[in-house]
Amino acid sequence: MSIVVRFHPANLTVEQYDESIRRLQAAGDFPADGMDYHVCFGSDGSLTVSEIWDSQEQLEAFGARLMPILADIGIQFAGEPEIFQVHNSIKR
């Protein structure tokens, strides 16, 4: 069953976000296996990230590779991510 994950970084800037994506892509790890959708939104210094994953296990496997990169960039989180089971997903 797919899941929706909402991450709430503390004071995430556009520069930090772009650097994290650049590093993940350079490592050949983005988009990650099992990630169906990724969106970053909000204003600079207050960005939020939401994703849809095929499974909790794939999210966790990616998280093990992602977290050291985020820590190196100085990205911190305001709390644990919110995780919801997907009831339905419609794409155009």
OpenMM code with the backbone's topology and positions (N, CA, C; nanometers):
from openmm import Vec3, app, unit

residues = "MET SER ILE VAL VAL ARG PHE HIS PRO ALA ASN LEU THR VAL GLU GLN TYR ASP GLU SER ILE ARG ARG LEU GLN ALA ALA GLY ASP PHE PRO ALA ASP GLY MET ASP TYR HIS VAL CYS PHE GLY SER ASP GLY SER LEU THR VAL SER GLU ILE TRP ASP SER GLN GLU GLN LEU GLU ALA PHE GLY ALA ARG LEU MET PRO ILE LEU ALA ASP ILE GLY ILE GLN PHE ALA GLY GLU PRO GLU ILE PHE GLN VAL HIS ASN SER ILE LYS ARG".split()
positions = [
    Vec3(0.0843, -0.1177, 0.0000),
    Vec3(0.0000, 0.0000, 0.0000),
    Vec3(0.0887, 0.1238, 0.0000),
    Vec3(0.0587, 0.2175, -0.0863),
    Vec3(0.1353, 0.3421, -0.0954),
    Vec3(0.1130, 0.4291, 0.0277),
    Vec3(0.2119, 0.5155, 0.0526),
    Vec3(0.2022, 0.6086, 0.1641),
    Vec3(0.2331, 0.7510, 0.1163),
    Vec3(0.1766, 0.8478, 0.1856),
    Vec3(0.2098, 0.9884, 0.1673),
    Vec3(0.2928, 1.0294, 0.2876),
    Vec3(0.4020, 1.0993, 0.2625),
    Vec3(0.4900, 1.1443, 0.3703),
    Vec3(0.5050, 1.2959, 0.3596),
    Vec3(0.4848, 1.3645, 0.4719),
    Vec3(0.5043, 1.5094, 0.4771),
    Vec3(0.6172, 1.5386, 0.5739),
    Vec3(0.7206, 1.6020, 0.5212),
    Vec3(0.8370, 1.6396, 0.6006),
    Vec3(0.8265, 1.7870, 0.6373),
    Vec3(0.8638, 1.8189, 0.7598),
    Vec3(0.8587, 1.9557, 0.8075),
    Vec3(0.9977, 2.0003, 0.8527),
    Vec3(1.0825, 2.0382, 0.7553),
    Vec3(1.2155, 2.0871, 0.7928),
    Vec3(1.2055, 2.2188, 0.8698),
    Vec3(1.3023, 2.2429, 0.9533),
    Vec3(1.3087, 2.3681, 1.0290),
    Vec3(1.3861, 2.4703, 0.9460),
    Vec3(1.3198, 2.5761, 0.9016),
    Vec3(1.3851, 2.6862, 0.8300),
    Vec3(1.4561, 2.6433, 0.7016),
    Vec3(1.3963, 2.5534, 0.6253),
    Vec3(1.4589, 2.5053, 0.5015),
    Vec3(1.4607, 2.6155, 0.3960),
    Vec3(1.5796, 2.6435, 0.3432),
    Vec3(1.5954, 2.7457, 0.2403),
    Vec3(1.5985, 2.6816, 0.1016),
    Vec3(1.5745, 2.7631, 0.0000),
    Vec3(1.5830, 2.7169, -0.1380),
    Vec3(1.7245, 2.6670, -0.1670),
    Vec3(1.8239, 2.7391, -0.1183),
    Vec3(1.9631, 2.6996, -0.1405),
    Vec3(1.9916, 2.5607, -0.0816),
    Vec3(1.9476, 2.5359, 0.0405),
    Vec3(1.9692, 2.4049, 0.1032),
    Vec3(1.8950, 2.2954, 0.0273),
    Vec3(1.7711, 2.3218, -0.0080),
    Vec3(1.6926, 2.2221, -0.0812),
    Vec3(1.7599, 2.1888, -0.2147),
    Vec3(1.7949, 2.2918, -0.2922),
    Vec3(1.8574, 2.2686, -0.4224),
    Vec3(1.9880, 2.1911, -0.4095),
    Vec3(2.0659, 2.2207, -0.3057),
    Vec3(2.1917, 2.1487, -0.2837),
    Vec3(2.1651, 2.0020, -0.2507),
    Vec3(2.0629, 1.9742, -0.1720),
    Vec3(2.0320, 1.8345, -0.1386),
    Vec3(1.9916, 1.7568, -0.2636),
    Vec3(1.9114, 1.8170, -0.3504),
    Vec3(1.8715, 1.7505, -0.4749),
    Vec3(1.9921, 1.7307, -0.5652),
    Vec3(2.0775, 1.8317, -0.5759),
    Vec3(2.1978, 1.8201, -0.6582),
    Vec3(2.2848, 1.7030, -0.6133),
    Vec3(2.3057, 1.6907, -0.4820),
    Vec3(2.3901, 1.5813, -0.4291),
    Vec3(2.3258, 1.4451, -0.4518),
    Vec3(2.1951, 1.4364, -0.4324),
    Vec3(2.1260, 1.3090, -0.4541),
    Vec3(2.1324, 1.2674, -0.6014),
    Vec3(2.1118, 1.3623, -0.6909),
    Vec3(2.1187, 1.3313, -0.8334),
    Vec3(2.2602, 1.2939, -0.8747),
    Vec3(2.3599, 1.3618, -0.8206),
    Vec3(2.4995, 1.3305, -0.8517),
    Vec3(2.5359, 1.1898, -0.8055),
    Vec3(2.4746, 1.1465, -0.6953),
    Vec3(2.4996, 1.0117, -0.6438),
    Vec3(2.4175, 0.9065, -0.7182),
    Vec3(2.3308, 0.9508, -0.8102),
    Vec3(2.2459, 0.8574, -0.8847),
    Vec3(2.1333, 0.8019, -0.8002),
    Vec3(2.0943, 0.8777, -0.6969),
    Vec3(1.9984, 0.8261, -0.5991),
    Vec3(1.8682, 0.9070, -0.5947),
    Vec3(1.8392, 0.9793, -0.7054),
    Vec3(1.7170, 1.0586, -0.7044),
    Vec3(1.6634, 1.0715, -0.8452),
    Vec3(1.5399, 1.0381, -0.8679),
    Vec3(1.4434, 0.9901, -0.7690),
    Vec3(1.4755, 0.8474, -0.7268),
    Vec3(1.4483, 0.8194, -0.6029),
    Vec3(1.4812, 0.6900, -0.5433),
    Vec3(1.3815, 0.5827, -0.5868),
    Vec3(1.4256, 0.4590, -0.5818),
    Vec3(1.3384, 0.3455, -0.6115),
    Vec3(1.2207, 0.3458, -0.5149),
    Vec3(1.1008, 0.3449, -0.5680),
    Vec3(0.9810, 0.3426, -0.4845),
    Vec3(0.9188, 0.4787, -0.4624),
    Vec3(0.9910, 0.5861, -0.4983),
    Vec3(0.9345, 0.7199, -0.4853),
    Vec3(0.8496, 0.7468, -0.6090),
    Vec3(0.7216, 0.7672, -0.5862),
    Vec3(0.6297, 0.7909, -0.6962),
    Vec3(0.6177, 0.9391, -0.7284),
    Vec3(0.6275, 1.0236, -0.6260),
    Vec3(0.6027, 1.1665, -0.6451),
    Vec3(0.6758, 1.2447, -0.5369),
    Vec3(0.7309, 1.3587, -0.5753),
    Vec3(0.8022, 1.4461, -0.4816),
    Vec3(0.7635, 1.5892, -0.5134),
    Vec3(0.7295, 1.6658, -0.4110),
    Vec3(0.6981, 1.8076, -0.4313),
    Vec3(0.7542, 1.8873, -0.3139),
    Vec3(0.8159, 1.9990, -0.3465),
    Vec3(0.8666, 2.0932, -0.2459),
    Vec3(0.7898, 2.2223, -0.2666),
    Vec3(0.7383, 2.2784, -0.1584),
    Vec3(0.6563, 2.3981, -0.1711),
    Vec3(0.6721, 2.4873, -0.0492),
    Vec3(0.6290, 2.6111, -0.0644),
    Vec3(0.6379, 2.7091, 0.0426),
    Vec3(0.7297, 2.8218, 0.0023),
    Vec3(0.7653, 2.9026, 0.0975),
    Vec3(0.8519, 3.0167, 0.0703),
    Vec3(0.9926, 2.9897, 0.1237),
    Vec3(1.0894, 3.0632, 0.0693),
    Vec3(1.2287, 3.0461, 0.1097),
    Vec3(1.2413, 3.0628, 0.2613),
    Vec3(1.3036, 2.9649, 0.3250),
    Vec3(1.3178, 2.9649, 0.4700),
    Vec3(1.2046, 2.8939, 0.5412),
    Vec3(1.1038, 2.8516, 0.4632),
    Vec3(0.9884, 2.7823, 0.5211),
    Vec3(0.9342, 2.6786, 0.4231),
    Vec3(1.0245, 2.6055, 0.3577),
    Vec3(0.9834, 2.5049, 0.2594),
    Vec3(0.9367, 2.3770, 0.3277),
    Vec3(0.8463, 2.3082, 0.2631),
    Vec3(0.7936, 2.1800, 0.3085),
    Vec3(0.8065, 2.0814, 0.1936),
    Vec3(0.8233, 1.9534, 0.2246),
    Vec3(0.8349, 1.8497, 0.1226),
    Vec3(0.7309, 1.7415, 0.1486),
    Vec3(0.6617, 1.7017, 0.0422),
    Vec3(0.5684, 1.5891, 0.0487),
    Vec3(0.6059, 1.4898, -0.0600),
    Vec3(0.5888, 1.3627, -0.0287),
    Vec3(0.6214, 1.2564, -0.1244),
    Vec3(0.5184, 1.1449, -0.1162),
    Vec3(0.5072, 1.0713, -0.2263),
    Vec3(0.4281, 0.9477, -0.2283),
    Vec3(0.5260, 0.8344, -0.2561),
    Vec3(0.5201, 0.7332, -0.1719),
    Vec3(0.6091, 0.6175, -0.1811),
    Vec3(0.5277, 0.4901, -0.2004),
    Vec3(0.5886, 0.3938, -0.2708),
    Vec3(0.5237, 0.2643, -0.2898),
    Vec3(0.5112, 0.1879, -0.1585),
    Vec3(0.6090, 0.2076, -0.0681),
    Vec3(0.6056, 0.1355, 0.0595),
    Vec3(0.6875, 0.2077, 0.1662),
    Vec3(0.6561, 0.1776, 0.2898),
    Vec3(0.7301, 0.2303, 0.4051),
    Vec3(0.8747, 0.1813, 0.4010),
    Vec3(0.8949, 0.0574, 0.3590),
    Vec3(1.0289, -0.0017, 0.3543),
    Vec3(1.1195, 0.0735, 0.2563),
    Vec3(1.0643, 0.1120, 0.1405),
    Vec3(1.1448, 0.1848, 0.0431),
    Vec3(1.1791, 0.3255, 0.0935),
    Vec3(1.0835, 0.3877, 0.1604),
    Vec3(1.1102, 0.5176, 0.2229),
    Vec3(1.2236, 0.5061, 0.3235),
    Vec3(1.2178, 0.4059, 0.4094),
    Vec3(1.3200, 0.3885, 0.5120),
    Vec3(1.4573, 0.3595, 0.4520),
    Vec3(1.4616, 0.2793, 0.3448),
    Vec3(1.5893, 0.2487, 0.2793),
    Vec3(1.6503, 0.3758, 0.2209),
    Vec3(1.5688, 0.4598, 0.1599),
    Vec3(1.6173, 0.5857, 0.1066),
    Vec3(1.6600, 0.6800, 0.2189),
    Vec3(1.5848, 0.6822, 0.3258),
    Vec3(1.6162, 0.7681, 0.4399),
    Vec3(1.7543, 0.7416, 0.4958),
    Vec3(1.7972, 0.6162, 0.4949),
    Vec3(1.9303, 0.5813, 0.5452),
    Vec3(2.0399, 0.6474, 0.4610),
    Vec3(2.0151, 0.6666, 0.3333),
    Vec3(2.1119, 0.7328, 0.2450),
    Vec3(2.0942, 0.8851, 0.2456),
    Vec3(1.9710, 0.9297, 0.2653),
    Vec3(1.9390, 1.0717, 0.2603),
    Vec3(1.9853, 1.1495, 0.3833),
    Vec3(1.9630, 1.0954, 0.5011),
    Vec3(1.9853, 1.1708, 0.6247),
    Vec3(2.1286, 1.2209, 0.6413),
    Vec3(2.2323, 1.1428, 0.6076),
    Vec3(2.3683, 1.1981, 0.6182),
    Vec3(2.3907, 1.3184, 0.5256),
    Vec3(2.3296, 1.3176, 0.4088),
    Vec3(2.3420, 1.4305, 0.3162),
    Vec3(2.2756, 1.5539, 0.3759),
    Vec3(2.1545, 1.5371, 0.4280),
    Vec3(2.0826, 1.6500, 0.4870),
    Vec3(2.1581, 1.7065, 0.6073),
    Vec3(2.2133, 1.6174, 0.6893),
    Vec3(2.2896, 1.6627, 0.8059),
    Vec3(2.4122, 1.7423, 0.7628),
    Vec3(2.4796, 1.6978, 0.6571),
    Vec3(2.5982, 1.7673, 0.6080),
    Vec3(2.5637, 1.9070, 0.5568),
    Vec3(2.4459, 1.9230, 0.4990),
    Vec3(2.4022, 2.0532, 0.4469),
    Vec3(2.3500, 2.1423, 0.5594),
    Vec3(2.3141, 2.0821, 0.6724),
    Vec3(2.2619, 2.1589, 0.7852),
    Vec3(2.1103, 2.1634, 0.7905),
    Vec3(2.0455, 2.0705, 0.7192),
    Vec3(1.8991, 2.0643, 0.7208),
    Vec3(1.8551, 1.9868, 0.8437),
    Vec3(1.7692, 2.0494, 0.9232),
    Vec3(1.7153, 1.9866, 1.0438),
    Vec3(1.5632, 1.9809, 1.0326),
    Vec3(1.5022, 1.8954, 1.1131),
    Vec3(1.3575, 1.8780, 1.1079),
    Vec3(1.2927, 1.9241, 1.2370),
    Vec3(1.1736, 1.9790, 1.2226),
    Vec3(1.0968, 2.0280, 1.3372),
    Vec3(1.0337, 1.9130, 1.4143),
    Vec3(1.0289, 1.7955, 1.3557),
    Vec3(0.9704, 1.6777, 1.4200),
    Vec3(0.9715, 1.5615, 1.3229),
    Vec3(0.9102, 1.4527, 1.3643),
    Vec3(0.9012, 1.3343, 1.2788),
    Vec3(0.8100, 1.3637, 1.1599),
    Vec3(0.8348, 1.2982, 1.0459),
    Vec3(0.7454, 1.3188, 0.9321),
    Vec3(0.6071, 1.2607, 0.9602),
    Vec3(0.5069, 1.3198, 0.8968),
    Vec3(0.3716, 1.2646, 0.9034),
    Vec3(0.3599, 1.1602, 0.7931),
    Vec3(0.3021, 1.0452, 0.8252),
    Vec3(0.2881, 0.9368, 0.7278),
    Vec3(0.1421, 0.8923, 0.7261),
    Vec3(0.0869, 0.8848, 0.6042),
    Vec3(-0.0529, 0.8477, 0.5851),
    Vec3(-0.0634, 0.7382, 0.4798),
    Vec3(-0.1550, 0.6453, 0.4983),
    Vec3(-0.1852, 0.5455, 0.3962),
    Vec3(-0.2627, 0.6136, 0.2835),
    Vec3(-0.2307, 0.5797, 0.1601),
    Vec3(-0.3016, 0.6352, 0.0452),
    Vec3(-0.4297, 0.5558, 0.0234),
    Vec3(-0.5392, 0.6262, 0.0150),
    Vec3(-0.6677, 0.5639, -0.0177),
    Vec3(-0.6869, 0.5611, -0.1685),
    Vec3(-0.6496, 0.6704, -0.2361),
    Vec3(-0.6672, 0.6798, -0.3807),
    Vec3(-0.5695, 0.7838, -0.4339),
    Vec3(-0.5212, 0.7610, -0.5539),
    Vec3(-0.4329, 0.8558, -0.6201),
    Vec3(-0.4742, 0.8639, -0.7660),
    Vec3(-0.4964, 0.9843, -0.8163),
    Vec3(-0.5377, 1.0038, -0.9542),
    Vec3(-0.4361, 1.0951, -1.0221),
    Vec3(-0.3857, 1.0519, -1.1345),
    Vec3(-0.2914, 1.1320, -1.2121),
    Vec3(-0.3567, 1.1678, -1.3442),
    Vec3(-0.3188, 1.2835, -1.3959),
    Vec3(-0.3756, 1.3190, -1.5262),
    Vec3(-0.3006, 1.2506, -1.6355),
] * unit.nanometer
topology = app.Topology()
chain = topology.addChain("A")
for resn in residues:
    res = topology.addResidue(resn, chain)
    for name in ("N", "CA", "C"):
        topology.addAtom(name, app.Element.getBySymbol(name[0]), res)
